[in-house]
C-alpha cells in the first residue's frame, strides 16, 4: 500500500471518481447506506484499494460490482430475525474460534450441507449475514475460512455454493481473507478455484 500521503490521495480520488463516474447512472442500483459509508469510512476504501493493488480503475469496478451485489442480497438489512431459523440450527455455517495467528475462523461443515436449489438463495444470504456481522464487529479484520470435509460424501459436495463463498472474498469483501483451509480435500478445488488462491491455502 502507498505511504500515508499517497494513500489519502488515492482514497480521495476513488471517492471523487465514484461520485462522478458511477453514481449519476447507477444510484438506483446501490444501497444509499453503502454510498454514504464509502464517503465516510477511510478503512473501507483503503481495503478496496489494497485488494486491487492501488489501481483506481480496478478499485472502482470492484466497488461498483460489490455495491450492486450488496443491494441484491439486501446485505445491510440481513439479521437473524429476517433469515429462516433453520439456517442457524443446521450448524453448517458459523464463526467460531481463532487460528494460531489470532484470526477468526469461519467454518463451513460440508457434511451438514444439502444441495437444494430452493434453499440456495437463503443459504447464500446466510454467508453474507455472517461476513457482514463480523466485518462490522471487527472492522474488517481478515478471516480464515475452513472447509471442514470430515465425514463428507459426494452428495454434500456443492461446488456452486463453495464458489459463492470464495467469490464473496474475491469480489465483494476486499482484503477480508487471511487464508483458506481445506483439510484433506485440496484436489476438489482444482476444478474451479482461481490460480491466485493457491497462495492462500
C-alpha positions as CSV (number, residue, x, y, z in Angstrom):
1,X,0.0,0.0,0.0
2,X,1.1,3.6,-0.7
3,X,2.5,5.8,2.1
4,X,0.1,7.9,4.2
5,X,0.1,10.9,1.9
6,X,-0.3,8.8,-1.3
7,X,-2.9,6.7,0.5
8,X,-5.0,9.7,1.3
9,X,-4.8,11.0,-2.2
10,X,-5.9,7.6,-3.6
11,X,-8.8,7.4,-1.2
12,X,-9.9,10.9,-2.3
13,X,-9.5,10.1,-6.0
14,X,-11.5,6.9,-5.6
15,X,-14.4,8.8,-3.8
16,X,-14.3,11.6,-6.3
17,X,-14.4,9.4,-9.4
18,X,-17.0,7.1,-8.0
19,X,-19.3,10.0,-7.3
20,X,-18.6,11.5,-10.8
21,X,-18.5,8.3,-12.9
22,X,-20.8,5.8,-11.3
23,X,-23.4,7.5,-9.1
24,X,-25.1,9.5,-11.8
25,X,-26.2,6.5,-13.8
26,X,-26.3,3.8,-11.1
27,X,-27.5,5.4,-7.9
28,X,-30.7,3.2,-8.0
29,X,-28.6,0.1,-8.1
30,X,-26.8,0.9,-4.8
31,X,-27.9,1.0,-1.2
32,X,-27.6,4.6,-0.1
33,X,-26.1,3.4,3.1
34,X,-23.2,1.9,1.3
35,X,-22.7,5.1,-0.7
36,X,-22.7,7.1,2.5
37,X,-20.3,4.7,4.2
38,X,-17.9,4.9,1.2
39,X,-17.6,8.7,1.7
40,X,-17.0,8.4,5.5
41,X,-15.1,5.1,6.1
42,X,-11.4,5.5,5.0
43,X,-10.5,2.0,6.0
44,X,-13.2,0.5,3.8
45,X,-12.0,2.5,0.7
46,X,-8.4,1.6,1.7
47,X,-9.3,-2.2,1.7
48,X,-10.7,-1.9,-1.8
49,X,-7.5,-0.2,-3.0
50,X,-5.3,-2.8,-1.3
51,X,-7.2,-5.7,-2.9
52,X,-6.9,-4.0,-6.3
53,X,-3.2,-3.1,-5.8
54,X,-3.9,0.7,-5.7
55,X,-5.2,0.7,-9.3
56,X,-8.1,3.1,-9.0
57,X,-9.8,1.9,-12.2
58,X,-9.9,-1.7,-10.9
59,X,-10.9,-0.5,-7.5
60,X,-13.9,1.4,-8.9
61,X,-15.0,-1.6,-10.8
62,X,-14.9,-3.7,-7.7
63,X,-16.8,-1.1,-5.7
64,X,-19.5,-0.9,-8.4
65,X,-19.9,-4.7,-8.6
66,X,-19.8,-5.2,-4.8
67,X,-22.3,-2.4,-4.2
68,X,-24.8,-3.9,-6.7
69,X,-24.3,-7.3,-5.1
70,X,-24.8,-5.9,-1.6
71,X,-28.1,-4.3,-2.7
72,X,-29.3,-7.5,-4.5
73,X,-28.6,-9.6,-1.3
74,X,-30.0,-6.8,1.0
75,X,-26.8,-7.1,3.0
76,X,-27.5,-4.1,5.2
77,X,-30.8,-5.5,6.3
78,X,-29.8,-9.1,7.0
79,X,-30.4,-10.2,10.6
80,X,-31.3,-13.3,12.5
81,X,-34.9,-12.2,12.5
82,X,-35.3,-12.0,8.7
83,X,-33.5,-15.2,7.9
84,X,-35.1,-18.7,8.3
85,X,-34.4,-20.1,11.8
86,X,-33.4,-23.5,10.3
87,X,-30.4,-21.9,8.6
88,X,-28.8,-21.2,12.0
89,X,-29.9,-24.5,13.5
90,X,-28.4,-26.6,10.7
91,X,-24.9,-25.8,12.0
92,X,-23.3,-25.8,8.5
93,X,-22.0,-22.2,8.6
94,X,-20.8,-20.3,11.6
95,X,-18.0,-18.2,13.2
96,X,-16.1,-19.9,16.0
97,X,-12.6,-19.8,17.5
98,X,-9.3,-18.4,16.1
99,X,-6.4,-19.8,14.2
100,X,-2.8,-19.9,15.5
101,X,-2.2,-16.3,14.3
102,X,-5.3,-15.0,16.0
103,X,-7.6,-14.7,13.0
104,X,-11.3,-15.6,13.4
105,X,-12.4,-18.9,11.9
106,X,-15.3,-19.0,9.5
107,X,-16.5,-22.7,9.3
108,X,-18.4,-24.5,6.6
109,X,-19.2,-28.0,7.7
110,X,-19.8,-29.6,4.3
111,X,-21.4,-32.8,5.7
112,X,-24.3,-30.7,7.0
113,X,-24.9,-29.0,3.7
114,X,-27.7,-30.4,1.4
115,X,-27.8,-29.4,-2.2
116,X,-31.2,-27.9,-2.8
117,X,-31.8,-25.1,-5.3
118,X,-34.9,-23.9,-3.5
119,X,-32.8,-23.2,-0.4
120,X,-29.7,-21.8,-2.2
121,X,-30.6,-18.1,-2.0
122,X,-31.3,-18.3,1.7
123,X,-28.0,-20.1,2.3
124,X,-26.1,-17.5,0.3
125,X,-27.7,-14.8,2.3
126,X,-26.6,-16.6,5.5
127,X,-23.0,-16.4,4.2
128,X,-23.5,-12.7,3.6
129,X,-25.0,-12.2,7.0
130,X,-22.1,-13.8,8.8
131,X,-19.5,-11.9,6.8
132,X,-21.3,-8.6,7.3
133,X,-21.8,-9.3,11.0
134,X,-18.1,-9.9,11.6
135,X,-17.0,-7.1,9.3
136,X,-18.9,-4.6,11.3
137,X,-17.9,-6.0,14.6
138,X,-14.2,-6.3,14.0
139,X,-14.0,-3.5,11.3
140,X,-12.8,-5.8,8.5
141,X,-10.1,-7.8,10.2
142,X,-9.3,-10.8,7.9
143,X,-10.9,-14.2,8.4
144,X,-9.6,-17.7,8.0
145,X,-12.1,-19.8,6.1
146,X,-12.2,-23.6,6.9
147,X,-14.0,-26.0,4.6
148,X,-14.5,-28.9,7.0
149,X,-14.7,-32.0,4.9
150,X,-14.9,-34.6,7.7
151,X,-17.5,-37.4,7.0
152,X,-18.4,-35.7,3.8
153,X,-20.0,-37.7,1.0
154,X,-20.4,-36.9,-2.7
155,X,-24.0,-35.8,-2.1
156,X,-22.7,-33.0,0.1
157,X,-20.3,-31.5,-2.4
158,X,-21.8,-28.3,-3.9
159,X,-19.2,-26.6,-6.0
160,X,-21.5,-23.7,-6.9
161,X,-22.1,-22.9,-3.2
162,X,-18.4,-23.2,-2.4
163,X,-17.6,-21.0,-5.3
164,X,-20.0,-18.4,-4.0
165,X,-18.3,-18.4,-0.6
166,X,-14.9,-17.8,-2.3
167,X,-16.3,-15.2,-4.6
168,X,-17.5,-13.2,-1.6
169,X,-13.9,-12.7,-0.7
170,X,-12.5,-12.2,-4.2
171,X,-15.2,-9.8,-5.4
172,X,-17.3,-8.4,-2.6
173,X,-15.4,-8.2,0.7
174,X,-12.0,-6.7,-0.1
175,X,-8.9,-7.6,1.9
176,X,-11.1,-9.7,4.2
177,X,-9.5,-13.1,3.7
178,X,-6.4,-14.3,5.5
179,X,-6.3,-17.9,4.3
180,X,-8.4,-20.9,3.2
181,X,-8.1,-24.2,4.9
182,X,-9.4,-27.3,3.1
183,X,-8.2,-30.3,5.2
184,X,-7.6,-33.5,3.1
185,X,-9.6,-32.2,0.1
186,X,-7.4,-29.9,-1.9
187,X,-8.0,-31.8,-5.2
188,X,-11.6,-30.7,-5.3
189,X,-10.7,-27.1,-5.6
190,X,-8.7,-27.5,-8.7
191,X,-11.9,-27.7,-10.8
192,X,-12.9,-24.1,-10.1
193,X,-10.6,-22.2,-7.8
194,X,-8.7,-19.2,-9.3
195,X,-4.9,-19.8,-9.6
196,X,-4.1,-16.8,-7.3
197,X,-5.9,-18.6,-4.5
198,X,-3.3,-21.3,-4.2
199,X,-1.1,-19.0,-2.2
200,X,-3.9,-18.5,0.3
201,X,-4.2,-22.2,1.1
